[in-house]
Amino acid sequence: MLLIFALGDCSKYQSSAGLARLKPCRLPGIDEKLLCGQFTVFENRQSRAGRTIELNVVVLPAFDQKTKAEPLFDLAGGPGAAATESTAFYAGQGREYRRRRDVVLVDQRGSGKSNPLSIPRKKTPQDYLSEMYPVDYVKSLRQALEQRADLTQYTTSIAMDDLDDVRAWLGYDRINLIGLSYGTQAALVYMRQHPERVRTVTLIGVAPTYLKMPMYHAQAAARALDLLLQQCEEDMECHQAFPQIRNDWTSLLLQLGREPARVEFSPSDKTAPVMLEIQRDIFAEKIRTWMYGRDQTSRIPLIVHRAAQGDFRPFLREAIRPSIPDFIADGMYLSVTCAEDVPFIDQGEAATLNAGNPFGNYRVFQQTRACSMWPQGKIPPDFLEPVSSNVPVLIFSGNLDPVTPPQRGEEVARYLPNSRHVIIPQAGHGVDGLAEPECVDRIIMEFMEKGDAKQLDVGCVERMVPPPFATDAMK
């Protein structure tokens, strides 16, 4: 049962008349009327002339409109994911967030239905096993998108000014922010640019503004995989099934490094079998992304063990289907990271840092090469500086996060005196696959009601356990 706290500041909050600017709408798979609209911004905010962008806005109204408190703005990850993809959550299992708060979802410029920087791309089985950014794809992506976008105008700082315009348009004075992954970086930037408009901030899987993605991806992934394999060794069933799991991993990478595997694959649509090539770096990158959620993580020892024996069928069952990268607008991802991250990577330092790492320097190479073919936007001179604020901030880190480990949460918290950092022992990059995921929702809602991160009951995170390791390929 959710406890609702009566707070004095709620009575000061004035209901937003700006919702009248939106129209009732129904979205696929959601059995209630929501509010939808478009807000127009100049693509070039500085010149305030030329091409415009229609920002896609969805509001899930608070159930109690008479005494409602400040709204919640949910910022999507990626960069390149659509905020409005969270609509189903707030209309379903996350409905409690709306007891007394509107939930506002704005597709950031370049994502979702806000001039998405992506092109249709039908994938063959081998495409799922290709490089992250093939040269020909990046060139064709840029050529197609430049017909309708200035690719230098899709940075985080610009987008967060968009977001503040939407806030004002909807009539909200102060807002609560929540972000996961890149959404945490966006929230930090908004908090720096519009501090007087922020009531609380919740950060899950923190990406600091100075992270220089993907420089530290391999380092974080190696740490997470080491912890995962240790858990397998300490789990009786996993250890019995895969008694030499670390040797399996090491020998498999050596084997793929010497020569890519060639495997016959039978597509699920009953078309003729095809021969696929599996390269070492691409295999390792798949494993890294599967550590984001503990549901897929539980199958990694099985996949590695079987592949080390020459059986890549469990790997291909996971690999040849849509995954996290398929829901990202690649053009937005490049426009953001090619302006804010990659230019600041010291290539020699990255090569040294990732030497001997099982995940290697693959991501740094892929994104550096892609950015050499992509227009570079401008960022504020202080962008890479840590964000300092007295705003109440609640920070969650997953102990097995393969991209933003608890170290990042600790770093960010040093500059936020009214923050609290909660480490979820068994979480990856978020809480997917864990038991009792509503634990985190309860903590966040209590935090927003109190407006204080210090006095929260967070004991339930210990009960957020992962599923058992998969030991049978047929299950």
C-alpha positions as CSV (number, residue, x, y, z in Angstrom):
1,M,0.0,0.0,0.0
2,L,1.5,3.3,-1.0
3,L,1.6,5.9,1.7
4,I,0.7,9.5,0.6
5,F,2.3,12.2,2.7
6,A,0.4,15.5,3.2
7,L,3.0,18.3,2.6
8,G,2.6,22.0,3.1
9,D,4.2,22.8,-0.3
10,C,1.5,20.9,-2.2
11,S,-1.1,23.5,-1.2
12,K,1.0,26.2,-2.8
13,Y,1.0,24.4,-6.1
14,Q,-1.3,25.8,-8.6
15,S,-3.0,23.4,-11.1
16,S,-1.8,23.7,-14.6
17,A,-4.3,25.4,-17.0
18,G,-1.8,24.7,-19.8
19,L,-3.2,21.2,-20.2
20,A,-6.1,22.9,-22.1
21,R,-3.5,23.3,-24.9
22,L,-3.5,19.5,-25.4
23,K,-6.2,17.3,-27.0
24,P,-7.6,14.1,-25.7
25,C,-6.0,11.1,-27.5
26,R,-5.9,7.4,-27.5
27,L,-2.6,5.5,-28.0
28,P,-2.2,1.9,-29.2
29,G,-2.5,-0.6,-26.4
30,I,-3.6,1.9,-23.7
31,D,-7.2,1.7,-22.5
32,E,-7.6,5.3,-21.4
33,K,-7.8,8.8,-22.8
34,L,-4.6,10.7,-22.5
35,L,-3.6,14.3,-23.6
36,C,-1.4,14.8,-26.7
37,G,0.0,17.8,-28.5
38,Q,2.8,19.3,-30.4
39,F,5.0,22.2,-29.4
40,T,6.9,24.1,-32.1
41,V,10.5,25.1,-31.6
42,F,13.1,26.5,-33.9
43,E,15.7,23.9,-34.9
44,N,18.3,26.6,-34.5
45,R,17.4,28.2,-31.2
46,Q,20.1,30.8,-31.5
47,S,19.1,32.3,-34.8
48,R,15.3,31.8,-34.2
49,A,14.8,31.4,-37.9
50,G,14.4,28.8,-40.5
51,R,13.3,25.2,-40.0
52,T,11.1,24.3,-37.0
53,I,10.6,21.0,-35.1
54,E,7.2,19.8,-33.7
55,L,8.0,18.3,-30.3
56,N,5.8,15.4,-29.5
57,V,4.2,15.7,-26.1
58,V,2.1,13.2,-24.2
59,V,0.6,14.0,-20.7
60,L,-0.9,11.3,-18.5
61,P,-3.0,13.4,-16.1
62,A,-3.0,13.1,-12.3
63,F,-6.1,11.2,-11.0
64,D,-6.7,14.0,-8.5
65,Q,-6.6,17.2,-10.5
66,K,-7.9,19.4,-7.6
67,T,-5.0,18.8,-5.1
68,K,-2.3,17.7,-7.5
69,A,1.3,18.4,-6.8
70,E,4.2,19.3,-9.2
71,P,4.4,17.1,-12.3
72,L,6.9,14.4,-13.2
73,F,8.9,14.8,-16.4
74,D,10.5,11.5,-17.5
75,L,13.6,11.9,-19.7
76,A,14.5,9.0,-22.0
77,G,17.9,7.2,-22.3
78,G,20.0,6.5,-25.4
79,P,20.6,9.2,-26.5
80,G,18.0,8.5,-29.1
81,A,15.2,6.7,-27.2
82,A,11.7,8.2,-27.2
83,A,10.3,9.4,-23.9
84,T,6.7,8.6,-25.1
85,E,7.7,4.9,-25.1
86,S,7.2,5.0,-21.4
87,T,3.5,5.9,-21.8
88,A,2.4,2.2,-21.3
89,F,4.3,2.0,-18.0
90,Y,2.6,5.1,-16.5
91,A,-0.8,3.9,-17.8
92,G,-0.2,0.4,-16.3
93,Q,2.1,-0.7,-13.5
94,G,3.3,2.8,-12.9
95,R,-0.1,4.3,-12.4
96,E,0.6,5.1,-8.8
97,Y,3.0,7.9,-9.9
98,R,-0.2,9.7,-11.1
99,R,-2.1,9.7,-7.9
100,R,-1.4,13.4,-7.5
101,R,1.0,14.2,-10.3
102,D,0.7,14.7,-14.1
103,V,3.3,12.6,-15.9
104,V,4.8,14.5,-18.9
105,L,6.6,12.8,-21.7
106,V,8.3,14.8,-24.4
107,D,10.2,13.2,-27.2
108,Q,13.5,15.0,-27.3
109,R,14.4,16.6,-30.6
110,G,15.7,13.9,-32.9
111,S,13.8,11.0,-31.2
112,G,10.4,9.5,-31.3
113,K,8.0,11.7,-33.2
114,S,10.1,14.9,-32.8
115,N,11.9,14.8,-36.2
116,P,13.5,11.5,-35.5
117,L,17.1,11.2,-36.8
118,S,16.7,7.7,-38.1
119,I,16.0,6.0,-41.4
120,P,14.1,2.8,-42.1
121,R,16.5,-0.1,-41.9
122,K,15.4,-3.7,-42.6
123,K,17.9,-6.1,-41.0
124,T,19.0,-9.4,-42.3
125,P,20.3,-12.0,-39.8
126,Q,23.9,-11.0,-40.6
127,D,23.0,-7.3,-40.0
128,Y,22.4,-8.2,-36.4
129,L,26.0,-9.3,-36.3
130,S,27.6,-6.4,-38.1
131,E,29.6,-3.5,-36.8
132,M,27.9,-0.9,-34.7
133,Y,28.5,1.9,-37.3
134,P,29.5,0.5,-40.8
135,V,31.1,3.3,-42.9
136,D,28.5,3.0,-45.7
137,Y,25.6,3.2,-43.2
138,V,26.9,6.3,-41.5
139,K,27.5,8.0,-44.8
140,S,24.0,7.2,-46.1
141,L,22.4,8.1,-42.8
142,R,24.0,11.5,-42.8
143,Q,23.1,12.1,-46.5
144,A,19.4,11.2,-45.8
145,L,19.0,13.2,-42.6
146,E,20.7,16.3,-43.9
147,Q,17.7,16.7,-46.3
148,R,15.6,17.6,-43.2
149,A,17.8,18.4,-40.3
150,D,20.9,20.4,-39.3
151,L,22.7,17.7,-37.4
152,T,24.6,20.2,-35.3
153,Q,21.4,21.3,-33.6
154,Y,20.5,18.2,-31.6
155,T,22.7,18.4,-28.5
156,T,21.6,18.0,-24.9
157,S,21.9,21.6,-23.9
158,I,19.7,22.7,-26.8
159,A,17.1,20.0,-26.1
160,M,16.9,20.9,-22.4
161,D,16.0,24.5,-23.3
162,D,13.3,22.9,-25.5
163,L,12.1,21.0,-22.5
164,D,11.9,24.2,-20.4
165,D,9.8,25.8,-23.1
166,V,7.4,22.9,-23.0
167,R,7.2,23.3,-19.2
168,A,6.3,26.9,-19.5
169,W,3.8,26.2,-22.3
170,L,2.0,23.7,-20.1
171,G,1.9,26.2,-17.2
172,Y,4.1,24.4,-14.7
173,D,6.2,26.4,-12.3
174,R,8.5,23.7,-10.9
175,I,8.9,20.1,-12.0
176,N,10.2,16.7,-10.8
177,L,12.7,15.0,-13.1
178,I,13.5,11.4,-13.5
179,G,16.1,10.0,-15.9
180,L,17.7,6.6,-16.7
181,S,21.1,6.3,-18.4
182,Y,21.5,9.2,-20.8
183,G,18.3,10.6,-19.3
184,T,20.4,11.3,-16.2
185,Q,22.8,13.4,-18.1
186,A,19.9,15.3,-19.7
187,A,18.4,15.8,-16.2
188,L,21.7,17.1,-14.9
189,V,22.0,19.5,-17.8
190,Y,18.5,20.8,-17.3
191,M,19.2,21.2,-13.6
192,R,22.2,23.4,-14.4
193,Q,20.5,25.5,-17.0
194,H,17.1,25.9,-15.2
195,P,17.8,25.4,-11.5
196,E,14.9,27.5,-10.3
197,R,12.5,25.2,-12.1
198,V,13.5,21.9,-10.5
199,R,11.9,20.5,-7.4
200,T,13.5,17.0,-7.2
201,V,15.6,14.8,-9.5
202,T,15.8,11.0,-9.6
203,L,18.8,9.6,-11.4
204,I,19.0,5.9,-12.3
205,G,22.3,4.6,-13.8
206,V,24.1,7.9,-13.8
207,A,26.0,9.2,-16.8
208,P,27.9,12.4,-15.6
209,T,28.4,15.2,-18.1
210,Y,32.1,14.5,-18.2
211,L,31.9,10.8,-18.8
212,K,33.2,10.9,-22.4
213,M,31.2,8.0,-23.6
214,P,32.2,5.3,-24.6
215,M,35.7,5.7,-23.2
216,Y,34.9,3.7,-20.0
217,H,32.4,1.2,-21.4
218,A,34.9,-1.7,-21.6
219,Q,36.2,-1.0,-18.1
220,A,32.7,-1.0,-16.6
221,A,31.7,-4.1,-18.5
222,A,34.8,-6.1,-17.4
223,R,33.9,-5.3,-13.8
224,A,30.3,-6.3,-14.2
225,L,31.2,-9.6,-16.0
226,D,33.7,-10.5,-13.3
227,L,31.0,-10.1,-10.7
228,L,28.6,-12.1,-12.8
229,L,31.0,-15.0,-13.3
230,Q,31.8,-14.9,-9.6
231,Q,28.1,-15.3,-8.8
232,C,28.0,-18.3,-11.2
233,E,30.9,-19.9,-9.4
234,E,29.2,-19.4,-6.1
235,D,25.9,-20.7,-7.3
236,M,25.7,-24.5,-7.0
237,E,23.7,-25.2,-10.1
238,C,25.6,-22.7,-12.3
239,H,29.0,-24.0,-11.1
240,Q,28.0,-27.6,-11.7
241,A,26.8,-26.8,-15.2
242,F,29.7,-24.6,-16.1
243,P,32.7,-25.5,-13.8
244,Q,35.2,-23.7,-15.9
245,I,33.2,-20.7,-16.9
246,R,36.1,-18.2,-16.8
247,N,38.3,-20.5,-18.9
248,D,35.3,-20.8,-21.3
249,W,35.1,-17.0,-21.7
250,T,38.9,-16.6,-22.2
251,S,39.3,-19.4,-24.6
252,L,36.3,-18.4,-26.6
253,L,37.6,-14.9,-27.1
254,L,41.0,-16.2,-28.1
255,Q,39.4,-18.6,-30.6
256,L,37.2,-15.9,-32.1
257,G,40.2,-13.5,-32.2
258,R,42.1,-16.0,-34.3
259,E,39.3,-16.7,-36.7
260,P,35.6,-15.6,-36.8
261,A,33.1,-18.4,-36.3
262,R,31.0,-19.4,-39.3
263,V,27.6,-20.9,-38.2
264,E,24.5,-22.0,-40.1
265,F,21.4,-20.2,-38.9
266,S,17.8,-21.2,-39.6
267,P,15.5,-18.1,-39.5
268,S,12.2,-18.3,-37.6
269,D,10.3,-17.3,-40.7
270,K,11.2,-20.8,-42.2
271,T,13.2,-19.2,-45.0
272,A,16.3,-21.1,-46.2
273,P,19.2,-21.5,-43.7
274,V,22.0,-18.8,-44.0
275,M,25.7,-18.9,-43.1
276,L,26.6,-16.3,-40.5
277,E,29.9,-14.9,-39.4
278,I,30.5,-14.1,-35.8
279,Q,33.4,-11.8,-35.1
280,R,35.2,-11.5,-31.7
281,D,34.5,-7.9,-30.9
282,I,30.8,-8.1,-32.0
283,F,30.3,-11.2,-29.8
284,A,31.8,-9.4,-26.8
285,E,29.7,-6.3,-27.5
286,K,26.5,-8.4,-27.5
287,I,27.5,-9.9,-24.1
288,R,28.1,-6.4,-22.8
289,T,24.7,-5.1,-23.8
290,W,22.9,-8.2,-22.4
291,M,24.3,-7.3,-19.0
292,Y,22.0,-4.3,-18.9
293,G,19.1,-6.3,-17.6
294,R,19.4,-9.3,-15.3
295,D,16.8,-11.3,-17.3
296,Q,19.3,-11.6,-20.2
297,T,22.3,-11.7,-17.9
298,S,21.1,-15.0,-16.4
299,R,21.7,-16.7,-19.7
300,I,25.2,-15.4,-20.3
301,P,27.1,-18.3,-18.7
302,L,25.1,-20.8,-20.7
303,I,25.7,-18.8,-24.0
304,V,29.4,-18.5,-23.3
305,H,29.9,-22.2,-22.3
306,R,28.1,-23.5,-25.3
307,A,29.8,-21.2,-27.7
308,A,33.2,-22.2,-26.3
309,Q,32.2,-25.8,-27.3
310,G,31.4,-24.6,-30.8
311,D,27.6,-24.4,-30.3
312,F,26.5,-20.9,-31.1
313,R,22.8,-21.6,-31.2
314,P,22.0,-20.1,-27.7
315,F,24.0,-17.0,-28.7
316,L,22.1,-16.6,-32.0
317,R,18.7,-17.0,-30.4
318,E,19.5,-13.9,-28.4
319,A,21.4,-12.0,-31.0
320,I,19.2,-12.3,-34.1
321,R,16.3,-10.2,-32.8
322,P,15.6,-6.5,-31.9
323,S,17.6,-5.3,-28.9
324,I,18.4,-2.0,-27.2
325,P,20.3,-0.4,-30.2
326,D,17.3,-1.0,-32.4
327,F,15.2,1.4,-30.4
328,I,17.7,4.2,-30.7
329,A,17.6,7.0,-33.3
330,D,21.2,6.5,-34.6
331,G,21.4,10.0,-36.0
332,M,20.5,11.6,-32.6
333,Y,23.0,9.3,-30.9
334,L,25.7,10.5,-33.1
335,S,24.7,14.2,-33.0
336,V,24.9,14.1,-29.2
337,T,28.0,11.9,-28.6
338,C,30.0,13.4,-31.5
339,A,29.6,16.9,-29.9
340,E,29.7,16.1,-26.2
341,D,31.8,12.9,-25.7
342,V,34.0,11.6,-28.5
343,P,35.9,14.9,-29.3
344,F,37.3,14.8,-25.7
345,I,38.5,11.2,-25.7
346,D,42.3,11.0,-25.7
347,Q,42.8,8.1,-28.2
348,G,46.1,7.1,-26.7
349,E,44.7,7.1,-23.2
350,A,41.7,5.0,-24.3
351,A,43.9,2.5,-26.1
352,T,46.1,2.1,-22.9
353,L,43.1,2.0,-20.6
354,N,41.3,-0.8,-22.7
355,A,44.4,-2.8,-23.6
356,G,44.0,-6.4,-22.3
357,N,40.3,-5.8,-21.6
358,P,38.1,-8.5,-22.9
359,F,35.8,-5.9,-24.4
360,G,38.7,-4.0,-25.9
361,N,38.6,-0.6,-27.6
362,Y,35.8,-1.6,-30.0
363,R,33.3,1.0,-29.0
364,V,35.8,3.8,-28.9
365,F,37.0,2.9,-32.4
366,Q,33.5,2.5,-33.8
367,Q,32.2,5.8,-32.5
368,T,35.4,7.8,-33.2
369,R,35.3,6.6,-36.9
370,A,31.6,7.4,-37.1
371,C,32.1,10.9,-35.6
372,S,34.9,11.6,-38.2
373,M,32.0,11.5,-40.8
374,W,29.5,13.4,-38.7
375,P,28.9,17.2,-38.3
376,Q,30.0,18.3,-34.8
377,G,27.6,20.6,-32.8
378,K,28.8,23.2,-30.3
379,I,28.4,22.8,-26.5
380,P,28.7,25.3,-23.7
381,P,32.2,25.8,-22.4
382,D,31.3,24.4,-19.0
383,F,29.4,21.3,-20.3
384,L,32.0,18.8,-19.1
385,E,32.1,20.3,-15.6
386,P,30.4,18.4,-12.8
387,V,26.9,19.7,-12.0
388,S,26.5,21.3,-8.6
389,S,23.1,21.9,-7.0
390,N,21.3,22.0,-3.7
391,V,18.2,20.4,-5.3
392,P,17.1,17.2,-3.6
393,V,18.5,14.3,-5.7
394,L,17.9,10.6,-5.4
395,I,20.5,8.4,-7.1
396,F,20.3,4.7,-7.9
397,S,23.2,2.6,-9.2
398,G,23.2,-1.1,-10.0
399,N,26.2,-3.0,-8.6
400,L,26.4,-5.1,-11.8
401,D,25.9,-2.1,-14.2
402,P,28.1,-2.7,-17.3
403,V,28.1,1.0,-18.3
404,T,27.5,3.3,-15.4
405,P,28.7,1.5,-12.3
406,P,28.2,2.8,-8.7
407,Q,31.5,4.8,-9.0
408,R,29.6,7.2,-11.2
409,G,26.8,7.7,-8.7
410,E,29.4,8.4,-6.0
411,E,31.1,11.0,-8.2
412,V,28.0,12.9,-9.0
413,A,26.7,12.8,-5.4
414,R,29.8,14.7,-4.2
415,Y,28.5,17.8,-5.9
416,L,24.9,17.4,-4.8
417,P,24.8,18.0,-1.0
418,N,21.1,17.2,-0.8
419,S,21.5,13.8,-2.5
420,R,21.3,10.2,-1.5
421,H,23.0,7.4,-3.4
422,V,21.3,4.0,-3.2
423,I,23.2,1.0,-4.6
424,I,20.9,-1.9,-5.7
425,P,23.1,-5.0,-5.0
426,Q,21.8,-7.2,-7.9
427,A,20.8,-4.6,-10.5
428,G,22.4,-4.0,-13.9
429,H,21.7,-0.9,-15.9
430,G,18.3,-0.4,-14.4
431,V,16.1,-3.0,-12.6
432,D,14.9,-5.2,-15.5
433,G,14.7,-8.8,-14.6
434,L,14.8,-8.3,-10.8
435,A,12.2,-9.4,-8.4
436,E,10.0,-6.7,-6.7
437,P,10.8,-3.9,-9.2
438,E,8.0,-1.9,-7.6
439,C,10.5,-1.4,-4.7
440,V,12.3,1.4,-6.6
441,D,9.0,3.0,-7.6
442,R,7.8,3.1,-4.0
443,I,11.1,4.8,-3.0
444,I,10.9,7.3,-5.8
445,M,7.3,8.2,-5.0
446,E,8.0,8.6,-1.3
447,F,11.0,10.8,-2.3
448,M,8.9,13.1,-4.5
449,E,6.2,13.4,-1.7
450,K,8.7,14.3,0.9
451,G,11.0,16.4,-1.3
452,D,13.9,15.0,0.8
453,A,16.2,12.0,-0.1
454,K,17.8,11.6,3.3
455,Q,15.0,10.0,5.3
456,L,13.8,7.2,3.0
457,D,13.3,3.5,3.7
458,V,15.3,1.7,1.1
459,G,15.5,-1.7,2.7
460,C,13.5,-3.4,0.0
461,V,16.4,-3.1,-2.5
462,E,17.9,-6.1,-0.7
463,R,14.9,-8.2,-1.8
464,M,15.4,-7.4,-5.5
465,V,17.0,-10.7,-6.5
466,P,17.8,-11.8,-10.1
467,P,16.3,-14.9,-11.8
468,P,18.2,-18.2,-11.5
469,F,21.0,-18.8,-14.0
470,A,19.8,-20.7,-17.1
471,T,21.6,-24.0,-17.3
472,D,19.5,-25.8,-20.0
473,A,19.6,-24.4,-23.5
474,M,16.1,-25.7,-24.2
475,K,14.4,-23.8,-21.4
